[in-house]
């Protein structure tokens, strides 16, 4: 529908441009700046649709990227379109004639396009009214539902349908109020214009408060507030300060009756807060911190921290055991720490809190899972913290935890693909492998015994990290890891060193880069024409295989058709895929994408 409206408007502008009378535009602003500002207060209600984009954030896919991008593009494009429509309209029909008309754009279309143009413009207006009303009711219902959820209104509104998971009570309450306002407008014609201006007043006040909130939160910098999108540095604080001032300027140019009604609504809201909300809502003021901002830095930056997502009681003890072995090898820092995380994922259609009413069994399972993790950590004598998080995207929650905890490594359980059509580890784990800023270890535990690990010591940027991880895992059962290298036989005329010598040299270089001493590992060099088959035959002698992945880009393509993919899919032992920390600088394109994405 929006596309059809846009096409009609663009055709209207293109045709009407040739009917502009320059004399109609002189003087260009006959009522001066005060008239423009006063008109802004009247028509500002037409811009309220942009707020709906943020209001329905819980219904939007990838809101961190799509909401700011959509709001910026839509506000800019529609504002330009509005201005062009006004210039063309007043150029075709004198402004005083337009002011006396109930359908001014239709009058312009009649002159420039005749009867077909009038029909097209009226049809577009009907479509616009339907779509605007529909989106406004949707947004209003979401606001009412959120206020009930946050104890700002009766909890009766904070209910979703047991079958459809929709906020049906909030929708009915919104529909009832809308019906009353429509009936009032049918009987009192003048009330429509007053309601439009009062709506503009209310939203101007709320927009000014939003700008205040931006400044307060930016200065207070609360610990758990990590927005995916921020106003770029050069525009802050100029944009929010100008937003506050301009909102107040427009309000001062409104009629006194509108200002009086608007202030009355503000007073009623203040009384509602003092009498009902104050003792029910969450009290968490940041104004003091904003006035005297003292943001703290990251806690314990020297602590080596391993994040372990847990979801399966059968494998969580093994994962924690490996994480403990890895963490305890970093004694040069402060006491290492393991953070066990369990994510309770809920559908995107309902609020996070509301969905828990239908997930009591899963919440109880989550509690038992984390309690079991604490018991396992106590047996291994390691420092463990647990975090239970409700979220819509498990992979995004994990990535957020990695950033919040300043993690050095994430160790996560995986499953090996059954066919080449599948993702390497499943789409969620692939996302973590690709985007986590720390070291990533993905382990498929085929058995509880870690035994003697082997690391594939071949070419690749992450091979030294895999060698180091094999050394750490070997401490679980007190064994010595093996670094394995496979070389192809030398040609008769090859002047390079012998294959065994080449392999041992490569192993020494990898071990040195991994920080391993000669006594920390055993070496094995195999010479064979078929490198893949030789590796598969060799790793079956070991209990755990550590493999460094190949590259950063195209994660799902890293493994397909490669040695690592075959080992991960066919080896009968435990398999750990390891990727080191990314330390490359971002390009401008990557930086913009990161700012607007999840």
C-alpha positions in Angstrom: 0.0 0.0 0.0 2.8 2.4 0.9 4.4 1.8 -2.5 1.1 2.6 -4.3 0.8 5.9 -2.3 4.3 6.9 -3.2 3.9 6.3 -6.9 0.7 8.4 -6.9 2.4 11.3 -5.1 5.5 11.2 -7.4 3.3 11.3 -10.5 1.2 14.1 -8.9 4.4 16.1 -8.3 5.9 15.5 -11.8 2.7 16.6 -13.6 1.8 19.5 -11.2 5.3 20.9 -11.5 4.4 22.2 -15.0 1.3 24.0 -13.7 3.2 26.2 -11.1 2.5 29.9 -11.4 5.6 31.8 -10.1 3.4 34.6 -8.9 1.7 32.3 -6.4 5.1 31.8 -4.6 5.7 35.5 -4.1 6.0 36.3 -1.2 7.4 32.8 -0.4 6.4 32.9 3.3 3.6 35.5 3.6 3.0 34.8 7.3 6.7 34.9 8.3 8.6 32.5 10.6 5.9 32.6 13.3 3.3 31.3 10.9 5.5 28.4 9.8 6.2 27.5 13.4 2.5 27.7 14.3 1.6 25.5 11.4 4.3 23.0 12.4 2.5 22.5 15.7 -0.7 21.7 13.8 0.7 19.3 11.3 3.3 17.7 13.6 0.8 15.0 14.3 1.4 13.7 10.8 5.0 12.8 11.8 3.9 10.6 14.7 4.0 7.5 12.5 7.8 7.5 12.8 7.6 6.9 16.5 5.6 3.7 15.8 8.8 2.1 14.3 10.4 2.2 17.8 7.2 1.4 19.7 6.8 -2.0 17.9 10.5 -2.9 18.3 9.6 -6.3 19.8 7.9 -7.1 16.5 10.9 -6.2 14.4 13.5 -8.5 13.1 17.1 -7.4 13.9 15.9 -4.2 15.6 19.4 -2.9 16.4 20.0 -2.4 12.7 16.5 -2.0 11.2 15.0 0.5 13.6 17.6 3.3 13.4 18.1 2.8 9.7 14.4 2.9 9.0 13.7 5.9 11.2 16.5 8.0 9.7 15.7 7.2 6.1 11.9 7.6 6.5 12.1 10.9 8.4 14.5 12.4 5.9 12.7 11.2 2.8 9.2 12.0 4.0 10.2 15.5 5.2 11.7 16.3 1.8 8.6 14.9 0.1 6.3 17.0 2.4 8.2 20.2 1.5 8.1 19.5 -2.2 4.4 18.8 -2.1 3.8 22.1 -0.2 5.9 24.1 -2.7 4.2 22.6 -5.7 0.7 22.9 -4.2 1.0 26.6 -3.3 2.6 27.2 -6.7 -0.4 25.8 -8.5 -3.2 27.2 -6.2 -2.7 30.4 -4.1 -2.1 29.7 -0.4 -5.2 31.6 0.7 -7.4 29.4 -1.6 -5.8 26.3 -0.2 -6.4 27.4 3.3 -10.1 27.7 2.7 -10.4 24.3 1.0 -11.2 21.0 2.9 -9.4 19.0 0.2 -6.5 21.2 -0.9 -4.3 18.6 -2.6 -7.4 17.3 -4.5 -8.0 20.9 -5.8 -4.4 21.0 -7.1 -4.8 17.6 -8.7 -8.0 18.7 -10.4 -6.1 21.6 -12.1 -3.1 19.6 -13.1 -4.5 16.1 -13.8 -8.2 16.4 -14.1 -10.7 13.9 -12.8 -8.4 10.9 -13.0 -5.9 12.8 -10.8 -8.5 13.6 -8.2 -9.6 9.9 -8.1 -5.9 8.8 -7.7 -5.2 11.3 -5.0 -8.4 10.5 -3.0 -7.6 6.8 -3.3 -4.1 7.4 -2.0 -5.5 9.4 0.9 -7.9 6.6 1.8 -5.1 4.0 1.7 -2.9 6.3 3.8 -5.6 6.8 6.4 -6.2 3.0 6.7 -2.5 2.2 7.0 -1.9 5.0 9.4 -4.8 4.1 11.6 -3.9 0.5 11.6 -0.3 1.2 12.6 -1.3 3.7 15.3 -3.7 1.2 16.9 -1.0 -1.4 16.8 1.5 0.9 18.5 -1.0 2.2 21.1 -1.8 -1.4 22.1 2.0 -2.2 22.5 2.4 0.9 24.7 -0.6 -0.1 26.9 0.8 -3.6 27.1 4.3 -2.4 28.0 2.9 0.0 30.7 1.0 -2.9 32.3 4.2 -5.1 32.1 6.2 -2.3 33.8 3.6 -1.8 36.6 2.7 1.7 35.2 -0.9 0.5 34.7 -2.9 -2.4 36.0 -1.3 -5.8 35.6 -4.6 -6.9 34.0 -3.3 -5.4 30.8 -0.1 -7.4 31.0 -1.6 -10.6 29.7 -1.2 -12.4 26.4 -3.6 -14.9 24.8 -2.8 -18.5 25.9 -3.1 -19.7 22.2 -2.0 -16.8 20.0 0.4 -15.0 22.4 -1.0 -11.6 21.5 -1.7 -8.8 24.0 -5.5 -9.2 23.5 -6.5 -7.2 26.6 -4.3 -4.2 25.6 -5.7 -4.4 22.1 -9.3 -4.3 23.4 -8.6 -1.4 25.7 -7.0 0.6 22.9 -9.9 -0.2 20.5 -12.4 1.0 23.1 -10.7 4.3 23.6 -10.3 4.8 19.9 -14.0 4.1 19.3 -14.9 6.7 21.9 -12.7 9.4 20.3 -14.2 8.6 16.8 -17.8 8.9 18.2 -16.8 12.2 19.9 -15.5 13.5 16.5 -18.7 12.5 14.7 -20.8 14.6 17.1 -18.5 17.5 17.6 -16.7 18.5 14.4 -14.4 21.0 16.0 -12.9 18.4 18.3 -11.0 16.8 15.5 -8.6 19.8 15.0 -8.2 20.3 18.8 -7.4 16.6 19.3 -4.8 16.8 16.5 -3.1 19.8 18.1 -3.3 18.3 21.6 -1.7 15.1 20.1 1.1 17.2 18.6 1.6 19.0 22.0 1.8 15.6 23.8 4.3 14.2 21.4 6.4 17.3 21.4 6.6 17.1 25.2 7.5 13.4 25.0 10.1 14.0 22.2 11.7 16.7 24.4 11.9 14.2 27.3 13.4 11.6 25.0 16.2 14.1 24.1 16.7 14.7 27.8 16.9 11.0 28.4 19.5 10.6 25.7 21.8 13.2 27.4 21.1 11.7 30.9 21.9 8.2 29.9 24.9 9.1 27.8 26.4 11.1 30.7 25.4 8.5 33.4 26.7 5.6 31.3 24.9 2.9 33.3 26.7 -0.5 33.5 24.1 -2.6 31.7 23.3 0.0 29.0 25.1 -1.0 25.8 23.0 0.3 22.8 23.8 -1.0 19.4 23.3 2.4 17.8 24.3 5.8 19.2 24.2 9.4 17.9 27.6 9.8 16.2 30.1 11.9 18.3 30.0 15.0 16.1 26.2 15.3 16.4 26.2 14.9 20.2 25.0 16.8 22.2 24.0 19.3 19.6 21.1 17.1 18.2 19.4 16.4 21.6 19.9 20.0 22.8 18.4 21.4 19.6 15.6 18.8 19.8 14.6 20.1 23.3 14.8 23.8 22.4 12.9 23.4 19.1 10.1 21.3 20.7 9.6 24.1 23.3 9.6 26.8 20.5 6.9 25.0 18.6 4.8 24.5 21.7 4.9 28.3 22.5 3.3 29.0 19.1 0.3 26.8 19.7 -3.1 28.2 20.7 -3.6 28.7 24.4 -6.6 26.3 24.6 -4.3 23.6 23.2 -1.5 24.4 25.6 -4.0 24.4 28.5 -5.4 21.0 27.6 -1.9 19.6 27.0 -0.7 20.9 30.3 -3.8 19.4 32.0 -2.9 16.0 30.5 0.7 16.4 31.8 -0.7 17.2 35.3 -2.9 14.1 35.2 0.1 12.0 34.2 2.1 13.5 37.1 -0.7 12.7 39.6 -1.0 9.2 38.2 2.7 8.7 38.8 2.7 10.1 42.4 -0.5 8.2 43.5 -0.1 4.9 41.6 3.2 4.3 39.9 5.7 5.7 42.3 5.4 2.7 44.7 4.9 0.1 42.0 7.4 0.9 39.2 11.1 0.3 39.3 12.9 3.3 40.8 16.2 3.7 39.1 17.1 7.4 38.6 20.2 8.3 36.6 19.8 12.1 36.9 22.3 12.4 39.7 24.9 10.3 37.9 24.3 12.4 34.7 24.9 15.7 36.6 28.1 14.4 38.1 29.1 11.7 35.6 31.7 9.3 36.9 31.7 6.3 34.6 33.8 3.4 35.7 36.0 1.3 33.5 35.7 -2.5 33.0 36.0 -4.6 36.1 39.0 -6.9 36.6 40.6 -6.4 33.1 43.5 -8.7 34.1 41.3 -11.7 35.0 41.4 -14.5 32.4 37.8 -15.3 31.8 36.2 -18.2 29.9 32.5 -18.0 29.0 30.8 -21.4 28.8 27.2 -21.6 27.4 25.5 -24.6 28.9 22.3 -26.3 27.8 22.8 -30.0 28.0 23.2 -31.7 31.5 25.0 -34.6 29.8 27.9 -32.5 28.4 28.1 -29.5 30.7 30.5 -31.2 33.2 32.9 -32.1 30.4 32.8 -28.6 29.0 33.4 -27.0 32.4 36.3 -29.4 33.0 37.9 -28.3 29.8 37.2 -24.6 30.5 38.8 -25.1 34.0 41.9 -26.7 32.5 42.2 -23.8 30.0 41.6 -21.1 32.6 44.0 -22.5 35.2 46.9 -22.5 32.8 46.8 -18.7 32.8 48.3 -18.1 36.2 50.2 -15.0 35.1 46.9 -13.1 35.5 44.7 -12.8 38.5 42.6 -15.7 39.6 41.0 -17.0 36.4 37.2 -17.2 36.2 34.6 -19.3 34.4 31.2 -17.8 33.5 28.5 -20.4 32.9 25.6 -19.0 30.8 22.2 -20.5 30.1 19.9 -18.7 27.6 16.2 -19.2 27.8 15.0 -18.3 24.3 11.5 -16.9 23.8 9.5 -16.2 20.6 9.7 -12.7 19.2 6.0 -12.1 19.3 5.7 -11.7 23.0 7.4 -9.8 25.9 10.3 -11.6 27.6 8.6 -11.5 31.0 5.2 -12.5 29.8 6.5 -15.6 27.9 7.9 -17.0 31.2 4.3 -17.6 32.4 4.2 -20.4 29.8 7.7 -21.6 30.4 7.7 -22.6 34.1 9.2 -26.0 33.4 12.0 -24.6 31.3 12.8 -22.0 34.0 13.0 -24.7 36.6 15.2 -26.7 34.2 17.4 -23.7 33.8 17.8 -23.3 37.6 18.7 -27.0 38.0 21.2 -26.8 35.1 23.0 -23.8 36.7 23.0 -25.4 40.1 24.5 -28.5 38.7 27.2 -26.4 37.0 28.1 -24.8 40.4 28.4 -28.2 42.0 30.7 -29.4 39.2 32.8 -26.3 39.5 33.2 -26.9 43.3 34.5 -30.3 42.6 37.1 -28.9 40.2 38.1 -26.1 42.6 37.6 -23.3 40.1 36.0 -19.8 40.4 32.6 -20.0 38.7 29.8 -17.4 38.2 26.5 -18.4 36.6 24.2 -16.2 34.5 20.6 -17.1 33.5 19.4 -14.8 30.7 16.1 -14.6 28.8 16.5 -13.5 25.2 15.1 -13.7 21.7 18.3 -14.7 20.0 20.6 -17.1 21.7 23.6 -16.3 19.6 23.2 -12.5 20.2 22.9 -13.0 23.9 26.1 -15.1 23.9 27.9 -12.4 22.0 26.6 -9.7 24.4 27.8 -11.7 27.4 31.3 -12.1 25.8 31.5 -8.3 25.5 30.0 -7.6 28.9 32.4 -10.0 30.6 35.5 -8.9 28.6 36.0 -12.6 27.9 39.3 -14.0 26.7 37.7 -17.2 25.4 34.4 -18.8 24.8 34.2 -22.6 25.1 31.0 -24.0 23.7 29.6 -27.4 22.9 28.8 -28.2 19.3 27.6 -31.1 17.2 29.3 -32.3 14.1 27.5 -32.0 10.8 25.9 -35.1 9.3 26.2 -33.8 5.7 28.0 -31.1 3.8 24.7 -29.3 3.3 24.5 -28.4 7.0 26.3 -25.4 8.6 29.6 -26.3 10.2 28.3 -26.2 13.7 24.7 -25.0 13.2 23.8 -21.5 12.2 23.8 -20.2 15.8 27.3 -21.4 16.5 28.6 -20.3 13.2 27.5 -16.8 14.1 29.5 -16.9 17.4 32.5 -18.3 15.6 32.4 -15.5 13.0 31.6 -12.6 15.3 33.1 -13.3 18.8 36.0 -10.9 19.4 37.8 -13.4 21.8 39.2 -16.9 21.2 36.6 -19.5 20.3 36.8 -23.2 21.2 33.9 -25.4 19.9 34.0 -28.9 21.3 32.1 -32.0 20.2 32.4 -34.4 23.2 32.1 -38.0 21.9 33.2 -39.3 25.3 34.0 -38.0 28.8 37.6 -39.1 28.6 40.0 -36.3 27.4 43.0 -38.6 27.5 45.9 -37.6 25.2 45.0 -34.7 22.9 46.5 -34.2 19.5 46.7 -30.9 17.6 47.0 -30.7 13.9 50.2 -28.6 13.4 49.8 -27.5 9.8 49.6 -24.1 8.1 46.9 -21.7 9.3 46.6 -18.6 11.4 44.9 -20.3 14.3 47.1 -23.4 14.5 49.2 -22.1 17.4 46.0 -21.5 19.4 45.0 -25.1 18.7 48.4 -26.3 19.9 48.1 -24.3 23.1 44.5 -25.6 23.7 45.7 -29.2 23.3 48.4 -28.6 26.0 45.7 -27.1 28.3 43.3 -30.0 27.7 46.1 -32.5 28.4 46.2 -31.3 32.1 42.8 -32.8 32.7 44.1 -36.4 32.7 47.8 -35.5 33.3 49.0 -36.5 29.8 51.3 -34.9 27.3 49.8 -33.6 24.0 51.1 -34.5 20.6 51.6 -32.0 17.8 50.9 -33.8 14.5 52.2 -32.8 11.1 51.7 -34.6 7.8 54.1 -34.0 4.8 54.0 -35.3 1.3 57.0 -37.3 0.1 59.9 -35.3 -1.5 60.6 -35.5 -5.3 63.9 -36.9 -6.5 65.0 -33.5 -7.7 63.6 -31.6 -4.7 66.4 -29.6 -3.0 64.2 -28.7 0.0 64.9 -30.4 3.4 63.6 -34.0 3.9 59.8 -34.2 4.7 60.5 -35.3 8.3 62.8 -32.4 8.9 60.3 -30.0 7.3 57.5 -31.3 9.6 59.6 -31.0 12.8 60.6 -27.5 11.9 57.0 -26.5 11.4 56.0 -28.0 14.7 58.8 -26.2 16.5 57.7 -22.9 15.1 54.1 -23.5 15.9 55.0 -24.6 19.5 57.2 -21.5 20.0 54.4 -19.2 18.8 52.0 -21.0 21.2 54.3 -20.5 24.1 55.1 -24.2 24.6 58.5 -25.5 25.8 60.0 -28.6 24.2 59.1 -30.7 27.2 55.4 -29.7 27.0 54.6 -31.8 23.9 55.4 -34.8 21.8 55.9 -34.6 18.0 54.7 -36.9 15.3 55.5 -36.4 11.6 53.8 -38.6 9.0 54.9 -38.8 5.3 52.1 -39.8 3.0 50.8 -38.9 -0.5 47.2 -38.7 0.8 47.4 -36.1 3.6 43.7 -36.3 4.5 43.6 -40.1 4.9 46.9 -40.0 6.8 45.5 -37.5 9.3 42.2 -39.4 9.7 44.1 -42.6 10.4 46.5 -40.9 12.8 44.0 -39.0 15.0 42.0 -42.2 15.8 44.8 -43.1 18.2 44.1 -40.1 20.3 41.1 -39.3 22.6 40.8 -35.6 21.6 41.7 -33.7 18.4 42.3 -29.9 18.4 42.0 -28.2 15.0 42.5 -24.5 14.1 40.0 -23.2 11.7 41.2 -21.6 8.5 40.0 -18.0 8.1 37.6 -15.3 9.3 35.4 -14.8 6.3 32.7 -17.2 5.0 32.6 -19.4 8.0 30.3 -22.0 6.6 32.7 -22.3 3.7 35.8 -22.8 5.9 35.2 -26.4 6.5 33.5 -27.8 3.5 35.8 -29.9 1.4 38.7 -29.3 3.8 40.8 -31.5 6.0 39.3 -30.0 9.2 35.7 -30.7 7.9 36.5 -34.3 7.3 38.1 -34.7 10.7 35.2 -33.0 12.4 32.7 -35.2 10.7 34.4 -38.6 10.6 36.8 -38.7 13.7 35.6 -41.0 16.5 37.3 -39.0 19.2 36.4 -35.7 20.8 36.9 -32.8 18.4 37.7 -29.2 19.3 37.6 -26.5 16.6 39.6 -23.5 17.7 39.8 -20.0 16.4 42.1 -17.3 17.8 41.3 -13.7 18.7 40.7 -11.3 15.9 43.1 -8.4 15.9 42.7 -7.0 12.4 41.4 -3.4 12.0 37.9 -2.9 10.7 37.3 -1.3 7.4 34.9 1.7 7.2 32.2 -0.6 5.8 32.6 -3.2 8.6 32.5 -0.4 11.2 29.2 1.0 9.8 27.7 -2.5 9.5 28.8 -3.3 13.1 27.2 0.0 14.4 23.8 -0.9 12.8 23.7 -4.6 13.2 23.2 -7.3 15.8 
